Amino acid sequence: MVQTGDRRSTLGDNLQPRSNSLNLIRLLLASAVVFSHAITLGGYGNELILGCTSLGSLAVFCFFGIRGCLIAGRALSLIHI
């Protein structure tokens, strides 16, 4: 944890949506979804990875996981846990 002044920062402080560095990761994940759709819609085949899922599905799962962390951080900062 990072100390801010005379108190320790909380999880909510560290996961503020405007002051985190997750936007680049979210941009890359959104680009992966577009790329996945382009492969399928362009008629280049089916891009399965890990045997049963696609790059787009994996990117969506990661995107929503990050979003869930940001929402949880915001909720924690509002109730001051």
C-alpha positions as CSV (number, residue, x, y, z in Angstrom):
1,M,0.0,0.0,0.0
2,V,1.1,3.5,-0.7
3,Q,1.0,6.0,2.2
4,T,-0.7,9.3,1.6
5,G,0.2,11.9,4.2
6,D,-0.6,10.5,7.7
7,R,-2.8,7.7,6.6
8,R,-2.5,4.6,4.4
9,S,-4.3,4.6,1.1
10,T,-7.3,2.2,0.7
11,L,-8.1,-0.1,-2.2
12,G,-10.6,2.4,-3.3
13,D,-7.9,5.1,-3.4
14,N,-5.7,2.9,-5.6
15,L,-8.4,1.9,-8.0
16,Q,-9.8,5.3,-9.0
17,P,-11.0,5.1,-12.6
18,R,-9.3,8.4,-13.6
19,S,-6.0,7.8,-11.9
20,N,-5.2,4.2,-12.9
21,S,-3.1,2.9,-15.7
22,L,-5.6,0.3,-17.0
23,N,-6.8,2.4,-19.9
24,L,-4.0,1.1,-22.2
25,I,-4.9,-2.5,-21.3
26,R,-8.6,-1.9,-21.9
27,L,-7.8,-0.3,-25.3
28,L,-5.7,-3.4,-26.2
29,L,-8.5,-5.7,-25.1
30,A,-11.1,-3.8,-27.2
31,S,-8.7,-4.0,-30.2
32,A,-8.5,-7.7,-29.7
33,V,-12.3,-8.0,-29.9
34,V,-12.3,-6.0,-33.1
35,F,-9.6,-8.1,-34.5
36,S,-11.5,-11.3,-33.6
37,H,-14.6,-10.0,-35.3
38,A,-12.7,-9.0,-38.4
39,I,-11.3,-12.6,-38.7
40,T,-14.7,-14.1,-38.5
41,L,-16.6,-11.5,-40.5
42,G,-13.9,-11.3,-43.2
43,G,-14.2,-15.0,-43.9
44,Y,-10.7,-15.9,-42.8
45,G,-11.8,-18.9,-40.7
46,N,-12.5,-19.5,-37.1
47,E,-9.8,-18.3,-34.7
48,L,-10.0,-20.7,-31.7
49,I,-7.4,-20.6,-29.1
50,L,-7.0,-23.0,-26.1
51,G,-9.2,-25.4,-28.0
52,C,-12.6,-24.0,-27.2
53,T,-12.5,-20.2,-26.9
54,S,-11.6,-17.3,-29.2
55,L,-9.4,-14.4,-28.7
56,G,-12.4,-12.1,-28.6
57,S,-14.1,-14.1,-25.9
58,L,-10.9,-14.1,-23.8
59,A,-10.5,-10.3,-24.3
60,V,-14.2,-9.7,-23.2
61,F,-13.7,-11.8,-20.1
62,C,-10.5,-9.8,-19.2
63,F,-12.2,-6.5,-20.0
64,F,-15.2,-7.2,-17.7
65,G,-12.8,-8.5,-15.0
66,I,-10.9,-5.2,-15.0
67,R,-14.2,-3.3,-15.1
68,G,-15.4,-5.2,-12.1
69,C,-12.3,-4.3,-10.1
70,L,-12.8,-0.7,-11.0
71,I,-16.4,-0.8,-9.9
72,A,-15.4,-2.5,-6.6
73,G,-12.7,0.1,-6.0
74,R,-15.2,2.9,-6.6
75,A,-17.7,1.3,-4.2
76,L,-15.0,0.9,-1.5
77,S,-14.0,4.5,-1.9
78,L,-17.6,5.6,-1.4
79,I,-18.2,3.7,1.8
80,H,-14.6,4.3,3.1
81,I,-13.6,0.8,4.0
